[in-house]
Amino acid sequence: MFDLHKLVRKNVLELKPYSSARDEFQGQASVYLDANENPYSTGYNRYPDPHQAAVKEKLGEIKQVDPSRIFLGNGSDEAIDLLFRAFCEPGVDNVLIPQPTYGMYAVSADVNDVAIKSVKLTSKFDLDAKAILQICDSNTKLIFLCSPNNPSGNLLTREIAETILKEFTGLVVVDEAYIDFTNQPGFVPLLNQYPNLVVLQTLSKAWGLAGIRLGICFASPEIIQVLNKIKPPYNISILSQQVALDALNNETRKKEWVKEIIAEREKLKGQLKNLPLVMEVFPSDANFLLTRVTDAKDIYQKLVKRGVIVRDRTAVMLCDNCLRITVGTTEENQILIRELSAL
Ligand SMILES: Cc1ncc(COP(=O)(O)O)c(C=O)c1O
């Protein structure tokens, strides 16, 4: 049985969180002398809302989720790190990371001195639930599932992920950084069903805001409270909150970009497949294409010389001789195809 109380680290359960000036007084006043700020206005002389209420309300509306189920981090990377700090005892606990996947889960594990159990994805980059559940032990606190997966681009099979959610008593973190680029539903609507589900999304991809660093974590209000308890009080700047809110109020623009990117992805896939140096283009529900080529290292270096930068993933498990290519604008994709054709 899932028991959040047992999962949270004892020191986190017992700690008294920092109480900021903005926590202690939340109303409207004419004179603020409580936070040692500079009184002269620059537009940014005041601390930001530590709870990011306006952004969460808008996000909640878009995602059909109560704001109490939303945590905002300085990128998803902050949410990933806080999950480790909240739930994994350094030197004692472990997490399960299917491979290949997004590299930050393992880096965060290492930073927090948390052991990693790795399970290889299938040759189609899908989950092997049996292998995953078998390798977990009583100290396995988190399982990371990235869907669509980076670097492969495919969605993980929903039923398999649900089997893991049902059987595993720790938290299952489903990273949906690329969810906007698929027409399949994500896991957010399942939050009510699975108390151990954590879903990560981000404004860095479809929303076009990698520069402001805003990651979103959806989970039960109890899990969100734990993350809020340990986060730095003012982790999202006024600038990021303003820019995020502006973008969220323009959902049409995001939808148009996504439509364009998906159309470009499909076009690029067809063009890549026609090139003699391309062996295979893997199915993608993301904004990139994992592409197996004749000689990834050589082609990568030659593209660099021609001013086109892709990601060489040849050293990654199951990705021998693979390049990960982000879908760019029509013009950028044409340049890529022109340069690859020239090779
Ligand atoms: C699967 C996945 N999750 C998270 C991130 C990072 O998100 P953020 O920019 O919100 O930290 C990336 C970035 O490439 C990613 O591929």
The ligand as an ORCA input file, in Angstrom:
! r2SCAN-3c Opt
* xyz 0 1
  C      12.687     14.708    -20.663
  C      13.131     16.048    -20.229
  N      12.713     16.515    -19.061
  C      13.084     17.737    -18.631
  C      13.908     18.530    -19.395
  C      14.342     19.853    -18.870
  O      13.277     20.650    -18.586
  P      13.489     22.074    -17.944
  O      13.993     22.967    -19.013
  O      12.108     22.422    -17.474
  O      14.446     21.930    -16.794
  C      14.373     18.074    -20.616
  C      15.274     18.906    -21.426
  O      15.782     18.605    -22.429
  C      13.972     16.798    -21.043
  O      14.401     16.299    -22.203
*
